Amino acid sequence: MSQSVCVPLINDGDTQIICLPEAFRFKGDKVKLTKQGDKVFIEPEEFNVKAWLKDLRENADPDFMREGHPPQGEAEVRDQFD
């Protein structure tokens, strides 16, 4: 079920501001805006895996797991289900 409410539109120079009621708020500090005709859609920012991996590669500690991972040991023997 969708919800609709009217909120004030505040003009501040070249910027327009809307205050989202608590039920409409997003997590994070960015959203994605899409305009189709006279409608504007606000969506959570999509997680960018490529940018995340690039940042991880560029900022990773070069000494992290330099010697590799520790041995895991023997696997636990368990009963099998049929």
C-alpha positions in Angstrom: 0.0 0.0 0.0 1.5 3.4 -1.0 1.3 6.5 1.2 1.0 10.1 0.1 1.4 13.3 2.0 1.8 17.0 1.1 4.8 18.8 2.5 6.0 22.4 2.2 8.4 23.2 -0.6 11.1 25.7 0.6 12.9 27.9 -2.0 16.5 28.8 -1.0 18.2 30.6 -3.8 18.8 28.0 -6.6 17.8 25.1 -4.3 14.4 23.7 -3.4 14.1 21.8 -0.1 11.5 19.4 1.1 11.2 18.1 4.7 10.5 14.4 4.7 8.2 13.2 7.4 9.7 10.5 9.6 7.8 7.7 7.8 9.5 8.7 4.5 13.1 9.1 5.7 16.1 7.3 4.2 19.1 5.8 5.8 22.5 7.1 4.8 23.4 10.6 3.5 22.6 10.4 -0.2 19.6 9.5 -2.4 19.1 9.0 -6.1 16.7 11.4 -7.9 15.1 10.5 -11.2 12.8 12.8 -13.2 10.2 11.4 -15.5 8.0 14.1 -17.1 6.7 16.2 -14.3 7.3 13.6 -11.6 10.5 13.3 -9.4 11.3 9.9 -7.8 13.5 9.7 -4.7 15.2 6.3 -4.1 17.9 5.1 -1.8 21.4 5.4 -3.3 22.3 2.1 -5.0 25.4 0.4 -3.6 28.3 0.7 -6.1 30.2 -2.5 -5.8 32.9 -1.4 -8.3 33.6 1.8 -6.4 33.7 -0.1 -3.1 36.2 -2.6 -4.5 38.4 0.1 -6.0 38.4 1.9 -2.6 39.2 -1.3 -0.8 42.1 -2.0 -3.2 43.5 1.5 -2.9 43.2 1.7 0.9 43.8 -1.8 2.1 46.6 -2.5 4.6 49.4 -4.1 2.5 50.4 -6.2 5.5 46.9 -7.7 6.0 47.2 -11.5 6.1 50.7 -11.3 4.6 51.5 -14.8 5.9 48.2 -16.1 4.7 45.4 -17.5 6.9 45.9 -19.8 9.8 45.2 -23.5 9.3 41.6 -24.5 9.7 42.1 -27.9 11.2 40.1 -31.0 10.5 36.5 -30.9 9.5 34.0 -32.0 12.1 32.4 -35.4 11.3 28.6 -35.2 11.2 25.8 -37.6 10.6 24.4 -37.5 7.1 20.7 -37.1 6.3 19.1 -39.3 3.7 
